[in-house]
Amino acid sequence: MLVNIGYGNVVNMDKVLSIIRADAAPIKRMIQVAKDENMAVDATCGRKTKCVLVMDGGYLVLSAMLPETIQNRVTEITSTERSGKND
């Protein structure tokens, strides 16, 4: 399932392990390490990173959206799919 993570960028949520707020110091270090190892995908379009999506391949996807917003989008899509299957 593809979900919009902001500014026209989409992520396959089947590959996402977790969605983490980016404001903690350990997460900022994790982002820097991923950037140094070319394992970070910056989908912020120049805006402040608000959350990090940890992918199953070890990549980090940086988003300028709040984790709650992405979670709401996933929930909305999932509930729509469920209601469509019951028809």
Secondary structure by P-SEA (a helix, b strand, c coil): ccccccccccccccccccccccccaaaaaaaaaaaaacccccccccccccbbbbccccbbbbbcccaaaaaaaaaaaaaaaaaaaac
